[in-house]
Amino acid sequence: YSSESASLNALQESSQALSLQVIASEQRAARAEADLRIEREWRTAMQEKEMEHKETISDLQLQVKQLTDDSKQLGKANVELEKLRSQWAEDQRTLEELGVQLSVSKLQISELKERAAGSQHSSDHKGDGSESGVASTAGANCDQLSVLYSPKAVEFSGNSRLDAESLPEVFGAALGYSVSLPTEWDGMVIKDPFNTANGAVVVVAEGLESVAVEGAKSYQLDGNTGSVALSELIQKSADHQGVSFEVDLKESSDSFNTPLGTVQPDDEEVKPQHLKPKSNKADSDFLRQIAFLNGLSDLLVTSTDRIPTVHIVRVSFEALLAAHEPNSPALEEGKKLFVNALAGLETASEKAFDGAVIVGLVTASEGQLVVRSKRQAVSPKQLDDQNPMNLATKYNSNYPVMFNIILWFSVVLVFSLIAISIVIGTMDPGRDSIIYRMTSTRMKKDN
């Protein structure tokens, strides 16, 4: 019995040891499963990160490829830009050469006209002298054109005299309009015909021969019709679908309307020392005109609507000259106030048009030139004298339009007639043709 109990105890001890081993194995298995689960999760996370990295790498490769293509296109664009720059430089040189050639041509034309005028003058002295009579009321005074501001594309130089009737042509050329009448004046050169002025502001000082403005380019005018001729500039602007207005400040009472709005003067803004607006009506009217001019300057700066292309403002000095002595302090003060108002208008116009504007001052010392001539038949010799350059006849602006319409309509009509004649001449006179249907009855009657 003792041996069996001993063996039983041994078996129990071995069973307990095996149980402990089984428990330890289960614990190791649980830890292994946990480690395996953690490793599996790590592997899954690593795979996801690897996929994300691959997508990022592919996106970066696409971006690199796109940047490479962009750099190639940028290189091509730079090459084209260099070509355009060289072409632009060549065009600029060509335009400068054309400007020089045009200047030379103008000088040659002026020389030819002077020769023709000299020959005509000598022939007139040799003639009868009673063929035509002209009476003029023009005085010996010379009006003046002063250019206060002009864009870089339009340059004024020299001091040659200008025909007063050519003022609309000068301002129109500065605006880029075509010149209808040729002129030999060389005081203006258009450097860039594609960047001419977008607007013109012209102030007419009636009653004065000249006004000294610092920094302005001045030219003497032949004749005293410049003030009247400026009205043609309004028509030129209207022909080019431009908005313009003309105002005479001496006729304005309390305010005047412009396409930009209503201009109301501020009488208290101008405080003179020698002019007496309370006791002298001429001084009061003149200061009202200066206030109007300052109000127009303020309106140009603050306006956001479409600015008119042409502004013509007339300021009268006639009453002021009649009320004061020529060199009196009051008159000098009036001129100084006028020049200051012109400076303000120049600055306002430059801001309103972003520098693409021409600002001019025209003095008008006398009224319009009066010319009387008796009517008579013109001989062929006089026609030759009137056109010594043998210039072509000037046609209406609608002439090329009507010419092209009539020409091409006639061409189409002639070719249509030829085609119809050929089709009818080559038509087969069968039973199903129009020729058979029209002639079959007559053929049956003849049979």
C-alpha positions in Angstrom: 0.0 0.0 0.0 2.7 2.4 0.8 4.3 1.9 -2.6 1.0 2.6 -4.3 0.4 5.7 -2.3 3.9 6.9 -3.1 3.3 6.3 -6.8 0.0 8.1 -6.5 1.7 11.0 -5.0 4.2 11.0 -7.7 1.5 10.9 -10.3 -0.3 13.8 -8.6 2.9 15.8 -8.5 3.6 15.0 -12.2 -0.1 15.9 -13.0 0.3 19.3 -11.2 3.6 19.9 -13.0 1.9 19.1 -16.3 -1.0 21.4 -15.4 1.4 24.2 -14.7 3.2 23.6 -18.0 -0.2 23.6 -19.8 -1.1 26.9 -18.2 2.3 28.4 -19.1 2.0 27.1 -22.7 -1.5 28.7 -22.9 -0.1 32.0 -21.6 2.7 31.9 -24.1 0.2 31.0 -26.8 -2.0 34.0 -25.8 1.1 36.3 -25.8 2.1 34.9 -29.2 -1.4 35.5 -30.6 -1.4 39.1 -29.2 2.1 39.7 -30.8 0.8 38.2 -34.0 -2.2 40.4 -34.0 -0.1 43.5 -33.3 2.3 42.4 -36.1 -0.7 42.0 -38.5 -2.0 45.4 -37.6 1.5 46.9 -38.2 1.8 45.1 -41.5 -1.6 46.4 -42.6 -0.7 50.0 -41.6 2.6 49.7 -43.4 0.9 48.5 -46.5 -1.6 51.4 -46.4 1.3 53.9 -45.9 3.1 52.2 -48.8 0.1 52.7 -51.0 -0.2 56.3 -49.9 3.5 56.9 -50.6 3.1 55.3 -54.1 0.2 57.6 -54.9 2.1 60.6 -53.6 5.1 59.6 -55.8 2.8 59.2 -58.8 1.3 62.6 -58.2 4.8 64.2 -57.8 5.9 62.5 -61.0 2.9 63.9 -62.9 3.6 67.4 -61.5 7.3 67.1 -62.5 6.2 66.1 -66.0 3.7 69.0 -66.1 6.4 71.4 -64.9 8.8 70.1 -67.6 6.1 70.7 -70.2 5.5 74.2 -68.8 9.2 75.0 -68.9 9.4 73.9 -72.5 6.3 76.1 -73.4 7.9 78.9 -71.4 11.1 78.6 -73.4 9.1 78.7 -76.7 7.1 81.7 -75.4 10.4 83.5 -74.6 11.7 82.8 -78.1 8.5 84.2 -79.6 8.7 87.2 -77.2 12.2 87.9 -78.4 11.0 87.6 -82.0 8.1 90.0 -81.3 10.5 92.4 -79.5 12.8 92.4 -82.5 9.9 92.8 -84.9 8.6 95.7 -82.7 12.0 97.4 -82.8 12.1 97.0 -86.6 8.6 98.4 -86.9 9.6 101.4 -84.7 12.6 102.1 -86.9 10.4 101.8 -89.9 7.9 104.3 -88.5 10.7 106.7 -87.6 12.1 106.3 -91.2 8.5 106.9 -92.5 8.2 110.0 -90.3 11.5 111.4 -91.6 10.4 110.7 -95.2 7.0 112.3 -94.6 8.8 115.4 -93.1 11.0 115.6 -96.2 8.0 115.2 -98.5 6.2 118.0 -96.6 9.2 120.2 -97.0 9.4 119.4 -100.7 5.6 120.1 -101.1 5.9 123.4 -99.3 8.7 124.4 -101.5 6.7 123.5 -104.6 3.7 125.4 -103.3 5.8 128.5 -102.5 7.2 128.4 -106.1 3.7 128.0 -107.5 2.4 130.8 -105.3 5.3 133.0 -106.4 4.5 132.4 -110.1 0.8 132.9 -109.5 1.6 136.2 -107.7 3.7 137.5 -110.5 1.1 136.5 -113.1 -1.6 138.3 -111.0 0.6 141.5 -111.1 0.9 141.2 -114.8 -2.8 140.8 -115.4 -5.6 143.3 -115.5 -6.2 143.7 -111.8 -9.9 144.3 -112.2 -11.0 140.7 -112.5 -11.7 140.2 -108.8 -11.9 142.5 -105.8 -11.4 141.5 -102.2 -12.1 143.6 -99.2 -10.8 142.4 -95.8 -11.2 143.7 -92.3 -8.3 141.7 -90.8 -5.9 143.7 -88.7 -2.2 143.3 -88.3 -2.5 141.5 -85.0 -1.4 137.8 -84.8 -3.2 135.2 -82.7 -1.4 132.5 -80.9 -1.6 128.7 -80.4 0.0 127.4 -77.1 0.2 123.7 -76.5 0.2 123.2 -72.7 0.3 119.4 -72.7 0.6 116.6 -75.3 1.2 112.8 -75.0 4.5 111.3 -75.7 3.4 110.0 -79.1 2.7 113.6 -80.3 5.7 116.0 -80.3 5.5 119.7 -80.9 8.7 121.5 -81.9 10.0 124.5 -83.8 8.4 127.9 -84.0 7.0 128.0 -87.6 3.8 129.9 -88.2 0.5 128.1 -88.6 -2.5 129.0 -90.7 -5.4 129.7 -88.3 -7.8 127.6 -90.5 -5.6 124.5 -90.0 -6.2 124.4 -86.2 -8.9 121.7 -86.5 -6.6 119.6 -88.7 -3.8 119.9 -86.1 -5.9 118.8 -83.1 -7.6 116.2 -85.3 -4.3 114.7 -86.3 -3.2 114.6 -82.6 -6.4 112.6 -81.9 -5.6 110.2 -84.7 -8.1 111.5 -87.2 -7.4 111.6 -90.9 -6.3 115.0 -92.3 -8.6 116.2 -95.0 -6.6 119.2 -96.1 -2.8 119.0 -96.7 -0.6 121.4 -94.8 3.1 122.2 -94.9 3.3 123.0 -91.2 6.1 121.1 -89.6 5.5 122.0 -85.9 3.9 118.7 -85.0 5.4 115.2 -85.4 3.4 112.0 -84.6 6.0 109.5 -83.3 3.6 106.7 -82.7 0.3 106.7 -84.7 -1.1 103.9 -82.6 -0.9 105.8 -79.3 -2.3 109.2 -80.2 -4.3 111.4 -77.8 -7.8 110.2 -76.7 -9.0 113.7 -75.9 -8.5 117.3 -76.7 -9.1 120.3 -74.3 -9.0 123.6 -76.0 -9.4 127.0 -74.3 -10.1 130.0 -76.4 -9.1 133.4 -74.9 -11.1 136.0 -76.8 -9.7 139.5 -76.9 -6.1 138.6 -76.2 -3.2 138.4 -78.7 -1.0 136.1 -76.6 -0.8 134.7 -73.2 2.6 133.7 -71.6 2.3 130.2 -70.1 5.3 128.6 -68.5 6.4 125.4 -70.2 4.0 125.7 -73.2 5.0 125.5 -76.8 3.6 128.6 -78.7 3.1 129.2 -82.4 1.9 132.4 -84.2 -1.2 132.0 -86.2 -1.7 133.5 -89.7 -5.2 135.0 -89.8 -7.7 135.6 -87.1 -10.3 132.8 -87.9 -8.9 130.2 -85.6 -11.6 130.7 -83.0 -14.3 130.1 -85.6 -12.5 127.2 -87.3 -12.2 125.3 -84.0 -15.9 124.5 -84.3 -15.0 122.1 -87.1 -13.2 120.0 -84.6 -16.6 119.2 -83.0 -17.8 117.9 -86.4 -14.7 115.8 -86.8 -15.2 114.2 -83.4 -18.9 113.5 -84.3 -17.8 111.8 -87.5 -15.6 109.4 -85.4 -18.5 108.7 -83.0 -16.9 110.9 -80.3 -18.8 112.9 -77.7 -17.8 116.6 -77.5 -19.1 119.9 -76.2 -18.4 123.6 -76.6 -19.3 126.3 -74.1 -18.9 130.0 -74.1 -18.4 131.0 -70.4 -19.4 134.7 -70.9 -22.9 133.5 -71.8 -23.2 131.3 -68.7 -25.1 132.7 -65.8 -25.4 130.5 -62.8 -24.3 127.1 -64.2 -23.9 125.2 -67.5 -24.5 121.6 -68.4 -21.8 119.2 -69.9 -21.9 115.5 -70.8 -20.2 114.9 -67.4 -22.7 116.9 -65.4 -23.5 120.4 -64.3 -20.7 122.9 -63.5 -21.5 125.4 -60.8 -19.0 128.0 -60.0 -17.6 128.8 -56.5 -17.3 132.5 -56.4 -15.7 132.6 -53.0 -12.8 130.4 -54.2 -11.2 133.2 -56.1 -10.2 136.2 -53.9 -8.6 138.9 -56.1 -6.7 142.0 -54.8 -7.0 144.5 -57.6 -10.2 143.3 -59.3 -13.4 144.7 -57.8 -16.3 142.3 -58.5 -18.7 144.2 -56.2 -18.3 147.5 -57.9 -17.3 146.5 -61.5 -19.5 144.2 -63.5 -16.7 143.4 -66.0 -14.6 142.2 -63.1 -17.5 140.2 -61.7 -18.2 138.5 -65.0 -14.6 137.7 -65.6 -14.2 136.1 -62.1 -17.3 134.1 -62.8 -15.7 132.7 -65.9 -12.5 131.8 -63.9 -14.8 130.1 -61.3 -16.5 128.2 -64.1 -13.1 127.1 -65.4 -12.1 125.8 -62.0 -15.4 124.0 -61.6 -14.8 122.2 -64.9 -11.4 121.1 -63.7 -13.0 119.6 -60.5 -15.7 117.9 -62.6 -13.1 116.3 -64.9 -11.2 114.8 -61.9 -14.2 113.5 -60.0 -16.2 112.2 -63.0 -16.5 108.4 -63.6 -18.7 108.5 -66.7 -17.6 108.6 -70.2 -15.5 111.7 -70.7 -16.1 113.7 -73.9 -13.4 113.5 -76.6 -13.3 117.2 -77.4 -13.7 120.1 -74.9 -13.8 123.7 -76.3 -14.1 126.4 -73.6 -14.3 130.1 -74.6 -13.2 132.7 -72.1 -13.8 136.4 -72.9 -11.3 139.1 -71.9 -13.1 141.8 -74.0 -15.1 143.4 -71.2 -12.1 143.3 -68.9 -9.9 145.0 -71.5 -12.5 147.6 -72.0 -12.8 148.4 -68.3 -9.0 148.6 -67.4 -5.9 150.0 -68.9 -3.6 147.7 -70.9 -0.9 147.4 -68.2 -3.0 148.0 -65.1 -2.6 145.8 -62.0 -6.2 144.6 -62.4 -5.6 143.3 -65.9 -2.3 141.6 -65.0 -4.1 140.0 -62.0 -6.8 138.7 -64.4 -4.2 137.2 -66.7 -2.5 135.5 -63.7 -5.8 134.1 -62.5 -6.5 132.8 -66.0 -3.1 131.1 -66.2 -3.6 129.5 -62.8 -7.0 128.2 -63.9 -5.3 126.8 -67.1 -2.7 125.0 -65.0 -5.5 123.4 -62.9 -7.4 122.4 -66.1 -4.2 120.9 -67.5 -3.6 118.8 -64.4 -7.3 117.6 -64.3 -7.3 116.7 -68.0 -4.1 114.7 -67.7 -5.6 112.7 -64.8 -8.9 112.3 -66.5 -7.4 110.9 -69.7 -4.4 109.1 -68.1 -2.0 111.3 -69.9 -3.5 110.6 -73.4 -4.7 114.2 -74.0 -3.7 117.4 -75.7 -4.4 120.6 -73.9 -4.2 123.8 -76.0 -4.8 127.5 -75.7 -5.9 129.7 -78.6 -6.0 133.4 -78.5 -8.5 135.3 -80.6 -7.7 139.1 -80.7 -10.3 140.0 -83.4 -13.5 138.7 -85.0 -13.9 136.6 -88.1 -12.2 137.6 -91.3 -14.7 139.2 -93.8 -14.0 138.5 -97.5 -16.0 139.8 -100.4 -15.4 138.8 -104.0 -17.5 139.3 -107.1 -18.6 136.3 -109.1 -17.3 135.8 -112.5 -16.5 133.0 -115.0 -13.2 131.2 -114.4 -11.0 130.8 -117.4 -8.9 127.6 -117.9 -5.7 129.6 -117.2 -7.1 130.6 -113.8 -8.0 126.9 -113.1 -4.4 126.0 -113.8 -3.3 128.8 -111.5 -5.6 127.6 -108.8 -4.3 124.0 -109.0 -0.6 124.4 -109.9 0.3 121.0 -108.3 -2.2 119.2 -110.6 -3.8 117.6 -107.5 -6.5 115.0 -108.0 -10.2 115.8 -107.5 -11.4 115.3 -104.0 -14.4 112.9 -103.9 -17.0 112.2 -101.3 -16.2 109.7 -98.5 -19.1 107.4 -99.9 -17.5 107.3 -103.4 -15.4 104.1 -102.8 -18.4 102.4 -101.2 -20.6 103.1 -104.2 -17.8 102.3 -106.6 -17.3 98.8 -105.1 -21.0 98.0 -104.9 -21.5 98.9 -108.6 -18.3 97.2 -109.7 -18.9 93.8 -108.1 -22.6 93.8 -108.8 -21.7 94.4 -112.5 -19.1 91.6 -112.4 -21.6 89.1 -110.8 -24.3 90.1 -113.3 -22.0 89.6 -116.3 -20.8 86.2 -115.1 -24.4 85.1 -114.3 -25.5 86.1 -117.8 -22.6 84.1 -119.3 -23.4 81.0 -117.2 -27.1 81.2 -118.1 -26.3 81.5 -121.8 -23.9 78.5 -121.7 -26.4 76.4 -119.9 -29.2 77.2 -122.3 -26.9 76.7 -125.3 -25.8 73.2 -124.2 -29.2 72.0 -123.1 -30.3 68.7 -124.7 -33.6 69.3 -126.6 -35.2 66.0 -125.5 -38.8 65.2 -124.7 -38.4 66.0 -121.0 -36.7 69.4 -121.6 -38.2 72.8 -121.6 -37.2 73.3 -125.2 -39.3 70.3 -126.3 -42.3 71.4 -124.2 -42.2 74.9 -125.7 -41.8 73.8 -129.3 -43.7 70.6 -129.5 -47.1 72.3 -130.2 -45.6 74.3 -133.0 -44.0 71.3 -134.5 -47.2 69.3 -134.5 -49.0 72.2 -136.2 -46.3 72.4 -138.9 -46.7 68.7 -139.6 
